[in-house]
C-alpha cells in the first residue's frame, strides 16, 4: 500500500524552495491502482494506508488528489467514515515532465542572470570607461578593443539561447501545482486504516488514430494495405502513473440521453433537396480482404462488458502525450478508381472498400492514408454497416478530360407548351499506365420531386443508376496507354407554368 509522507514542523530547517506552502500536505499523491481512459477523461482507482490522528474534535485522516479530481467515491476499511471534505492545497507537480520543466526554468533563470551581467559590464566598458592612474587613452582603447567584441558576442549567443528556450516553454504543456486535500472524519478507527477511492480527471483521455498504407502490386489492381490502429493518449494528471493497470475504453461518457424526435411536416409543395454524392469507394463490390492476426501482444481486447476496452499489459503511463499501438495487420485489397469529373476537375481517385469481420472493433477516428509510404492525405474514418471505405488520393497517371456540347448548355426552350433544358458532355478517360485499369465514372442524377417534371437520357454506353446515392455510373475498362469514352446527355422537361430553373453541377 502507498504510504503518505508529510512535512512536519521538524522540517522547517530545510531550504525554503523544498518546503510546501502548507504544512502537513503530502509531497506525493498516491500512484493509481488502475486507470480507465476514454476520449473525454479518466477514472482513477487508488488506495492508501493512513494513520489517523485523534484530537478533542475527533479522529481524522487525509490524502491528496490532483486539483481537477471530481466525482469522488471513498470507502474506508478499519473505521467508520462519518463524512469527508475537500480544501485546496499545494501539490507540486511530479514526474518526468515536472522535472524537465524545473530544469528548463533553472536554465532560463541562469541565462537571464548572465544576460543581465553582460549588459551591465558592456555598459560600464562602453558608456562609462574608467581610467586608472598611469593609464593613457591608447591603453584604454586597446583594452576596449580586446574585451568588448567578446562580450558582445557572448551576449548575442546568450540572448539567442534564451529566445529559443522561451519558445520551447510556450509550447510545453502547462502543469498544475494545485491539489485537493481530502479530510476524512472517522469513528472507531484503529492504528491504521485503508482508504480506497475513485475519482475522474478531465485532463486525460485518448483518441483513436489510423494509418492506412497501400502498396499496389505490379498490375495496379490489388494492394497490400497495412492497417495500424493507434491510441493517442494524453495524461496530464500532475504525476507519472508508475504501476497502474491501464485500460482504454471506447464508450463515449459525455452523452447520456437520446436525442429528441424530429418533427414530421407534410407539405403540399415538397421542395427538392440537394443529394450530395458520398465521397467514397465504388458500391458494386467489396474488396477481398485477408487480415493478418497481428494484434499487439501487449494489448488485450475485452468486449464482454457494456463497452469495449483494451488493457495494456505493461503497467504505468508517464505524464504527457504518448502513442499505444492497438492493432497492426495486413489487408489484401482490390484497388478501385473513381472519377467524378466536371469541366474543371478530371482527377481519378484510388479507393477501396472492406467487409469487416462480424464483432470486430474499429472505433471512429482520424486517419492518415498513404500510398507506398508517401502520405496522400487525412480524413475521418468510420465503419458503417460493417464496411470500411479507404481513400488513397489521386492516381496521377489516370485522368479524365471533359468536353461540353456547346449546343446543349442548359438553355430553356418551349416545345408543346412544355419547357425544356438540355445538356451533353463527352468524358474521355486517359490511362497512362502500362497495365489496363478499370475506372468507375460517376455523375449526379437529377432528383425530381414533381411528377410533372421528367428526365430523359442520351448515353453511350448506357449508365447504371445508383439509387442509394441518386447517381449514375459507368464501369470503364481502359486499355494500357489507351482511352475510353462516355457520351452523357440528358433533357429535363416541365410544364411551362412551373417556375423551376435547373442548373447542372
C-alpha positions in Angstrom: 0.0 0.0 0.0 1.1 3.5 -0.6 2.4 5.4 2.4 1.7 9.1 2.7 4.7 11.3 3.5 4.1 14.6 5.2 6.1 17.6 6.1 6.1 18.4 9.8 7.4 21.3 11.9 10.7 19.5 12.3 11.5 20.1 8.6 11.4 23.8 9.0 15.2 23.9 8.7 15.0 22.8 5.1 15.6 25.4 2.3 12.5 27.4 1.5 12.4 26.0 -2.1 12.0 22.5 -0.7 9.0 23.2 1.6 5.4 23.1 0.5 3.3 26.2 1.0 1.1 24.4 3.5 2.4 22.5 6.5 1.3 18.8 6.6 0.5 18.5 2.9 1.7 15.2 1.4 4.5 15.6 -1.0 3.1 13.0 -3.4 -0.3 11.9 -4.5 -0.8 8.1 -4.4 0.1 6.2 -7.5 -3.2 4.9 -9.1 -4.0 1.2 -8.8 -5.9 1.3 -12.1 -6.9 3.8 -14.7 -9.7 3.6 -17.3 -9.2 6.2 -20.1 -11.9 7.2 -22.5 -11.9 10.1 -25.1 -13.2 12.6 -22.5 -11.3 11.8 -19.3 -10.0 9.1 -17.0 -11.4 7.2 -14.0 -8.7 6.7 -11.3 -8.8 4.0 -8.7 -6.3 4.2 -5.8 -5.9 3.1 -2.2 -3.7 4.2 0.7 -2.9 3.1 4.2 -3.3 6.1 6.5 -2.5 6.8 10.2 -5.4 8.6 11.8 -4.8 11.4 14.2 -7.0 11.9 17.3 -7.8 15.3 18.8 -10.5 16.8 21.0 -12.5 17.4 17.9 -12.4 13.7 16.8 -10.4 11.4 14.6 -9.2 12.5 11.2 -7.1 11.3 8.3 -6.4 12.8 4.9 -4.9 12.2 1.5 -4.5 14.4 -1.6 -5.5 14.2 -5.2 -5.0 16.5 -8.2 -7.0 19.7 -8.3 -9.1 18.6 -11.2 -10.4 15.5 -9.5 -14.2 15.2 -9.3 -16.9 12.5 -8.8 -15.1 11.3 -5.7 -16.1 7.9 -4.2 -14.5 6.9 -0.9 -14.6 3.7 1.3 -12.7 3.1 4.5 -11.5 -0.3 6.0 -10.8 -0.3 9.7 -13.1 2.6 10.7 -16.4 4.2 10.0 -16.4 7.2 7.7 -18.7 9.9 9.1 -18.1 12.5 6.4 -15.4 13.9 4.2 -14.5 17.4 3.0 -12.2 18.9 0.4 -10.0 22.0 0.5 -7.4 23.4 -2.0 -3.8 22.7 -1.2 -0.3 23.0 -2.7 0.7 19.8 -4.5 3.9 20.1 -6.5 3.7 18.5 -10.0 5.5 15.2 -10.0 7.1 13.0 -12.7 9.4 13.5 -15.7 7.6 16.5 -17.2 7.8 18.3 -13.9 11.5 17.6 -13.7 12.0 18.8 -17.2 10.1 22.0 -16.5 12.1 22.7 -13.4 15.4 22.1 -15.2 14.3 24.4 -18.1 13.2 27.2 -15.7 16.5 26.9 -13.8 18.4 27.2 -17.1 16.4 30.2 -18.1 17.0 31.9 -14.8 20.8 31.3 -15.0 20.9 32.5 -18.6 18.9 35.6 -17.8 21.2 36.4 -15.0 24.2 36.1 -17.3 22.5 38.2 -19.8 21.9 41.0 -17.2 25.6 40.8 -16.1 26.9 41.0 -19.6 24.8 44.0 -20.4 26.0 45.8 -17.2 29.6 45.0 -18.0 29.2 46.3 -21.5 27.5 49.4 -20.2 30.5 50.0 -17.9 33.1 49.5 -20.6 31.4 51.4 -23.4 29.5 54.2 -21.8 31.5 55.0 -18.7 35.0 53.8 -19.3 37.1 54.1 -16.1 40.7 55.2 -16.4 43.3 54.1 -13.9 46.2 56.1 -12.6 49.0 55.9 -15.2 46.8 54.5 -17.9 46.6 56.6 -21.1 43.8 56.7 -23.7 45.7 54.4 -26.0 45.9 51.7 -23.4 42.2 52.2 -22.6 41.3 51.9 -26.3 43.4 48.7 -26.6 41.6 47.1 -23.6 38.2 48.1 -25.1 39.2 46.6 -28.4 40.2 43.3 -26.7 37.3 42.9 -24.3 34.2 44.5 -25.9 33.9 42.2 -29.0 34.0 39.1 -26.9 31.4 40.5 -24.5 29.1 41.5 -27.4 29.5 38.0 -29.0 28.7 36.2 -25.8 25.7 38.5 -25.1 24.2 37.7 -28.6 24.8 34.0 -28.0 23.1 34.0 -24.6 20.2 36.1 -26.0 19.6 33.6 -28.8 19.5 30.7 -26.4 17.1 32.5 -24.2 14.8 33.2 -27.1 14.9 29.6 -28.2 14.2 28.3 -24.7 11.3 30.7 -24.3 9.7 29.4 -27.5 10.0 25.9 -26.2 8.5 26.8 -22.9 5.5 28.4 -24.7 4.7 25.0 -26.3 5.4 22.9 -23.2 2.1 21.7 -21.7 1.1 23.5 -18.5 1.5 21.6 -15.3 -0.5 22.3 -12.2 0.9 22.7 -8.7 -2.6 22.6 -7.2 -4.3 19.8 -5.4 -7.2 18.9 -3.2 -6.8 17.8 0.4 -9.4 15.2 1.2 -10.1 15.3 5.0 -11.9 12.2 6.4 -13.7 12.3 9.7 -13.7 8.8 11.3 -15.1 6.9 14.2 -13.9 3.6 15.7 -10.6 3.9 13.9 -7.6 1.6 14.7 -4.0 2.5 14.5 -4.2 2.5 10.7 -7.0 2.5 8.1 -7.1 1.5 4.4 -8.8 4.1 2.2 -10.0 3.1 -1.2 -11.2 5.9 -3.6 -12.0 6.6 -7.1 -12.2 10.0 -9.0 -12.4 11.4 -12.5 -9.8 13.6 -14.2 -10.7 15.7 -17.2 -7.1 16.4 -18.3 -6.6 12.9 -19.5 -8.1 10.7 -22.3 -7.3 9.1 -25.6 -8.4 9.3 -29.3 -8.2 6.5 -31.9 -6.0 7.3 -34.9 -5.4 5.2 -38.0 -2.6 4.8 -40.6 -3.6 3.0 -43.8 -0.6 2.4 -46.2 -1.4 0.7 -49.6 1.3 -1.0 -51.6 -0.1 -1.9 -55.1 1.1 -4.9 -57.0 2.5 -4.8 -60.5 -0.9 -4.9 -62.1 -2.1 -1.9 -60.1 -5.4 -3.7 -59.4 -4.6 -5.1 -55.9 -2.7 -3.9 -52.9 -1.5 -5.0 -49.5 -2.9 -2.4 -47.1 -1.1 -2.1 -43.8 -3.7 -1.1 -41.2 -2.4 0.4 -37.9 -4.8 1.5 -35.2 -3.1 3.7 -32.6 -4.3 5.2 -29.3 -3.2 8.8 -29.0 -3.1 9.2 -25.2 -2.9 12.4 -23.1 -2.0 12.2 -19.5 -1.8 15.4 -17.5 -2.7 14.3 -14.0 0.3 16.1 -12.5 2.2 12.9 -11.8 3.6 9.8 -13.6 1.5 6.6 -13.2 4.2 4.1 -12.4 2.5 0.8 -11.6 -1.1 1.4 -12.7 -3.2 -1.0 -14.7 -4.2 0.9 -17.9 -7.5 0.4 -19.8 -8.6 2.2 -22.9 -12.4 2.3 -23.1 -14.5 3.1 -26.3 -17.8 4.1 -24.8 -18.4 7.9 -25.0 -19.2 9.1 -21.5 -20.5 12.5 -22.4 -23.8 11.5 -24.0 -26.4 10.2 -21.5 -29.8 10.8 -23.2 -31.3 10.1 -26.6 -31.9 13.0 -29.0 -35.4 14.5 -29.4 -37.6 13.0 -32.1 -37.7 15.2 -35.2 -40.9 16.9 -36.4 -42.5 15.3 -39.4 -44.1 18.1 -41.6 -46.1 17.1 -44.7 -46.3 20.0 -47.1 -48.4 20.2 -50.3 -45.4 21.6 -52.2 -42.3 19.5 -51.3 -39.0 21.1 -52.1 -36.2 19.4 -53.9 -33.2 18.7 -51.5 -29.6 18.6 -52.6 -28.4 15.0 -52.7 -24.7 15.2 -52.4 -22.8 12.2 -53.6 -20.9 10.5 -50.9 -17.2 10.6 -51.1 -16.2 7.0 -51.1 -15.3 3.9 -52.9 -17.4 2.2 -55.6 -20.5 0.4 -54.3 -20.8 -2.5 -56.7 -18.5 -4.9 -54.9 -16.4 -5.1 -51.7 -12.7 -5.8 -51.9 -11.4 -9.2 -51.0 -9.8 -8.9 -47.5 -7.4 -11.1 -45.8 -6.5 -9.8 -42.4 -3.3 -11.0 -40.6 -3.8 -11.9 -37.0 -1.3 -9.3 -35.8 -2.9 -7.8 -32.7 -0.3 -6.2 -30.5 0.8 -8.8 -28.0 1.0 -6.2 -25.3 -2.7 -5.4 -25.8 -5.8 -7.4 -24.9 -9.4 -6.5 -26.0 -12.4 -7.2 -23.9 -15.8 -6.9 -25.4 -17.9 -8.7 -22.8 -18.9 -5.6 -20.8 -21.1 -2.7 -21.9 -18.2 -1.0 -23.7 -15.2 -2.5 -25.5 -11.9 -1.8 -23.8 -8.3 -2.6 -24.3 -5.9 -3.4 -21.5 -2.2 -2.5 -21.8 -0.2 -5.3 -20.3 2.8 -3.1 -19.4 1.7 -1.1 -16.3 2.1 2.6 -15.8 2.0 5.7 -18.0 4.2 8.7 -17.8 2.7 12.2 -17.8 2.5 13.8 -21.3 1.4 12.6 -24.7 2.1 9.1 -25.9 1.0 6.6 -28.5 0.0 3.0 -28.0 -0.4 0.6 -31.0 -3.6 -1.4 -30.6 -3.7 -3.3 -33.9 -1.2 -3.8 -36.7 -2.3 -6.0 -39.6 -2.3 -6.5 -43.4 -5.4 -6.5 -45.6 -5.2 -7.8 -49.2 -7.4 -5.3 -51.1 -8.6 -4.8 -54.6 -7.9 -1.2 -55.6 -10.7 0.7 -57.4 -10.5 4.0 -59.3 -13.3 6.5 -59.1 -13.8 9.6 -61.2 -16.4 12.3 -60.6 -15.4 14.8 -63.3 -16.7 18.2 -64.2 -15.3 20.7 -66.7 -12.6 21.8 -64.1 -11.8 18.6 -62.4 -10.5 15.5 -64.2 -8.9 13.6 -61.3 -9.2 9.9 -60.8 -9.2 8.7 -57.2 -7.8 5.4 -55.7 -10.2 3.9 -53.3 -11.0 0.5 -51.7 -13.8 -0.9 -49.6 -13.5 -3.6 -46.9 -16.1 -6.0 -45.4 -15.0 -6.3 -41.8 -15.4 -9.5 -39.7 -18.5 -9.5 -37.5 -17.8 -8.4 -34.0 -14.5 -6.7 -34.8 -13.9 -3.4 -33.1 -12.8 -0.4 -35.1 -13.6 2.9 -33.4 -14.2 6.1 -35.3 -11.1 8.3 -35.6 -8.9 10.5 -37.7 -6.9 8.5 -40.3 -3.8 9.1 -42.4 -3.8 7.5 -45.8 -0.5 6.6 -47.5 0.4 5.2 -50.9 3.7 3.2 -50.8 4.7 5.1 -47.7 4.0 8.6 -49.1 1.2 10.5 -47.3 -1.8 11.0 -49.5 -3.9 13.0 -47.0 -6.1 12.7 -44.0 -9.8 12.3 -43.3 -12.1 11.0 -40.6 -12.6 7.2 -40.7 -15.7 5.4 -39.6 -17.1 1.9 -40.2 -20.6 1.9 -41.5 -22.8 -1.3 -41.7 -19.7 -3.5 -41.2 -17.9 -1.8 -44.1 -14.8 0.4 -44.2 -14.1 2.8 -47.0 -10.4 3.6 -47.7 -9.0 6.5 -49.7 -5.5 6.8 -51.2 -5.6 10.1 -53.1 -5.3 10.8 -56.8 -3.9 8.4 -59.4 -1.6 10.8 -61.3 -1.4 8.6 -64.4 -5.1 8.2 -65.0 -7.1 11.3 -65.8 -10.5 12.4 -67.3 -10.9 15.1 -69.9 -14.3 16.8 -70.3 -15.8 18.3 -73.4 -19.2 20.1 -73.1 -21.5 20.2 -76.2 -21.8 23.9 -77.0 -25.3 23.4 -78.5 -26.7 21.8 -75.3 -25.7 24.0 -72.4 -29.0 24.0 -70.5 -30.7 26.8 -72.3 -34.5 26.7 -72.0 -36.9 26.2 -74.9 -40.7 25.6 -75.2 -42.0 22.5 -77.1 -45.7 21.6 -77.0 -46.3 24.0 -74.1 -43.5 22.4 -72.1 -40.2 23.9 -71.2 -37.0 22.0 -71.9 -33.4 22.2 -70.7 -30.8 20.0 -72.3 -27.1 19.2 -71.6 -24.5 16.9 -73.1 -20.8 16.1 -72.3 -18.2 13.8 -73.5 -15.8 12.2 -71.0 -12.6 10.7 -72.1 -10.6 8.5 -69.6 -6.9 8.5 -70.3 -4.7 5.7 -69.0 -1.1 6.5 -68.8 -0.2 3.2 -67.1 1.5 0.2 -68.7 -1.4 -2.1 -67.5 -5.2 -1.8 -68.1 -7.3 -0.3 -65.4 -11.0 -0.1 -64.6 -12.5 3.3 -63.7 -15.9 3.9 -62.3 -17.1 7.3 -63.7 -19.9 8.9 -61.7 -22.3 11.7 -62.3 -25.2 13.1 -60.3 -28.7 12.1 -61.3 -31.4 14.8 -61.1 -33.6 14.3 -58.1 -37.2 15.0 -59.2 -39.9 15.7 -56.7 -42.6 16.9 -59.0 -44.3 14.1 -61.0 -44.9 16.6 -63.9 -41.2 17.1 -64.4 -39.4 14.4 -66.4 -35.8 13.5 -67.3 -34.7 11.6 -70.4 -31.1 10.4 -71.1 -29.0 10.1 -74.2 -26.0 8.0 -73.0 -23.4 5.9 -74.8 -22.7 3.5 -73.3 -25.8 3.3 -71.1 -25.4 4.4 -67.5 -26.3 2.3 -64.5 -28.4 4.0 -61.8 -27.2 4.1 -58.2 -30.4 4.7 -56.2 -28.6 4.8 -52.8 -26.7 8.0 -53.7 -29.0 9.2 -56.5 -26.2 8.9 -59.1 -25.3 7.4 -62.4 -22.1 5.4 -63.1 -20.2 3.7 -65.8 -17.6 0.9 -65.3 -15.0 1.5 -68.0 -12.2 -0.9 -68.9 -9.4 1.3 -70.2 -6.5 -0.4 -72.0 -2.9 0.2 -71.1 -1.8 3.5 -72.6 -5.3 3.9 -74.1 -8.6 5.7 -73.7 -12.3 5.1 -73.1 -15.1 7.5 -73.9 -18.5 8.2 -72.5 -21.2 10.4 -74.0 -23.7 11.6 -71.4 -26.7 13.7 -72.4 -30.0 14.5 -70.6 -33.1 16.6 -71.1 -35.4 17.9 -68.4 -38.9 18.9 -69.3 -41.6 20.6 -67.2 -44.9 22.4 -67.7 -44.5 25.9 -68.9 -46.1 27.3 -65.8 -43.6 25.6 -63.4 -41.2 28.1 -62.0 -38.0 26.0 -62.0 -34.6 26.8 -63.3 -32.4 23.6 -63.2 -28.6 24.2 -63.2 -26.3 21.3 -64.0 -23.5 20.7 -61.5 
